[in-house]
Amino acid sequence: YTNAGVTASGPWGEFEAEKAIITVPLGVLKQNTIQFTPPLPESKRESISRLKMGVLNKIVLTLEKAFWPVEAHRLGLLRSKFDERIEYFPAQPGSKSPILVCLAYGDYARKLEHLSKQQIVNTTISQLQQMFPAITISDVVDLEITRWESDPMSRGSYLHIPPNASLRDCETLGQPVGRSLFFAGEATNPRYLGTVHGAYLSGLRAAREIETS
């Protein structure tokens, strides 16, 4: 890339443009699977290094029938520690829908990504049995899980800011490079980071920057 334009090349071929907006997730930038020539400014590379990607995986559990109270919006299992925390949400509260959406966070979410489908079924049913002892694995119709950290197109769910980073790093990540390279995505929005609307608003901001560049 130069101030005069951008050339993008890869297995798909090569194309040129006056401007480019980089919208890949922070996790992809941290993997260095995109090579920038010349390298990105040091301040931007340092912010990419400091910021981290969090992991929140969703498990969609379909059962033969709903066994929880119809008015339940959330099924919470209190435990003495958080290392195996899963939260369970009826997909359609107030109905007889037999689908639970289960949320797992952080290191435990990463661990679940490496388990087989049957192992995850065993884990979720084991936890649910502590609230509803009558259910069994045979009550499960199907299970699907997101595996965001394993996905090469995301390498995580969304930005989180560790102790050695700050919202200023989000601002740095979103700054243009010269007059041809622009950045958008939830990680570049320090006000609404980690959200779809944050990503959308960052796209509008990048478009305005192009108009005035």
N, C-alpha and C positions, 0 to 999 in steps of 0.2 A: 504494500500500500504506500502511496505517496499523496501529497496534497492534490495531485491531479486526478487520482482515481484508485481503484482497487481491482486486483485480479484474484479470483478465487479458483483454486484447482484441487482436484481430488480424484477418487476412482470414477466419479461421474463425468470427468472431463474438466474443462476450463471455461470460465466466462469472465467478462469484464464489466465494470460499472463505475459510475462517477462516485457513488457513495455506497457504504455497506453498514447495516445495523446488525450487531452481534447480539443475538438473543438466547444463546445457549445457556443452560443452567450453570451456576457457579461450579458445581461438581465437575462438569466437563472442562471448564477452564482450568481447574485445579489438576486435572489429569494430564494436561499439556498435550492432548490429542490434536489440538489445532495449533499449527505452527504459524506464528506471525513474523513476517519479514518486512521491515526490521522488527526486532523484539519490541513488545509493548514498553512504555515508559516504566522506569524502576518503581515509581510510586504506585502505579497500578498493579504491577506484579507483586509488590509487597502486600497490598491490600488483599489480593486474591489469596496469597499465602496465609494471611492472618485469619480471614473469614473462614467459616466451616459450613458444611452441609449437615443438617439434621436429617433424621430418618423417622418417618411415621408410616407404618405399613397398615393397610386395611385388609382384614379377613372378612369375606362375605360367606356366611354360614347359612345354608338352606337346610331346614329340618322338615320332618314329616308334618309337624304341626307346632303351633306356638304353645309353649308350656309356661310362659311368664304371664303375669297379670296384664290384662288388655290395656290398662291405663298407664303401664310402665313406659317411661321415656328413656330410662337408662338403668342398666343392671350393674351395680358396683360390688366388687368383692374386696372387702377390707383384708389386707394382709399385713404382716409384721414388717415386710420390706418390699421395695419396689422393683427388684431385679427381674421379676416375671409378671409385670403388670400388663393386663389386657382389660380394656373397658368394652362393655357390650351394649349396643344400642339397637333396639327394635327398628327395623327399616321403615315401618309404617306404624308409629304409635297410635293406639286407639283402634287398631284393626286386628284381624286374626292372621295377618301375614306371618308366615313361618320363617322369615329371614332376619338374621342378626348381622349387623355390621360391627365388627370387632376392631378396636384400635390398639396397636402396640407401638411403643415409643423407644427411641434411643438404642442402647446396646442390645436390649432384648429384641427389638425389631430387627436388628442386624442378625442376631442369632437365628431368628425364625426363618430368615431368607434362605438359610442353608439346610433347613429341615425338609423332609419329603412332605407331600400332601397328607399322607396318612399320619405322620408324626404330628403335624399341626392339628389334625382332627383329634387325635388322642389328647393333645395338650388342652385344647379349648373345652372338650367335653369333660376332662378331668376337673377343670376349674368350675365349669357350670354345675357339675354334680355337687359341688360344695354348697350351692344355693338351691339346686333342684335335684335331690338325690335320685329321683325316679328315672331320669333320662339316661340313655345309653348311646354308644357309638352307632348302633343300628338305627337310631333316630335321624342320623345325618343323611341327607339326600346328596349334597354336593358342597364343595368348599373351593373358593378361589382366594388367592392372596396376591397383593402387590409386592414386588421385590425391587423397590426403588433404588437402593444402593447398588444392586447388581446390574441395573439397567445402564448400558454404556451411553445412552442418550440423556441420562439425568445424573447418575451417581449420587443419589440422595433425593430427599423430598423437597426441602427448601432451606434457605439460609438460616443459620443461627450465629449469634455473635459470642464467641468465647471470651474469657477474661482479658486476653491480650489484644483484642480488637475493639472497634467502636463503630457508631453510626457514620462517622467520618469516612470509614473505609467503604461503606456503601456508596457515599457520594463520589469518592475517588473512582470506584469501579464504574460508575455511570458516566464519567466525564468523557467527552469526545477526545479522539487523538487526531490532531491536525484538522483538516477540512473534509476528510473522506471516511473516517472510521468512527462509528457511533455505537453506543451500548444501551441495551434495555433489558428488562426482566425484573422479577420480583426482588432480586438481590441488589438491584441498583436503586431501589426506592426506600430510603431510610424511614419514611413515615408509615408505609404500608407493606413492609417486607413480609415475605412468607404468604402473600395472598394473591389471588387471581386479579383483583382490582388493582393491586399494587403493580403487577406486571403490565396490565392494560394502560394504566396511567403513565408508566415509564415509557411505553411505546408512543403515546401522544407527545411526551416530552422530547423524545428522540426525533420525532417528526418535526417538531417546532425548531429544534436545533439545526436540522438539515435545511429548513426553509431560510434560516438566517445565516447559514455558513457561506 
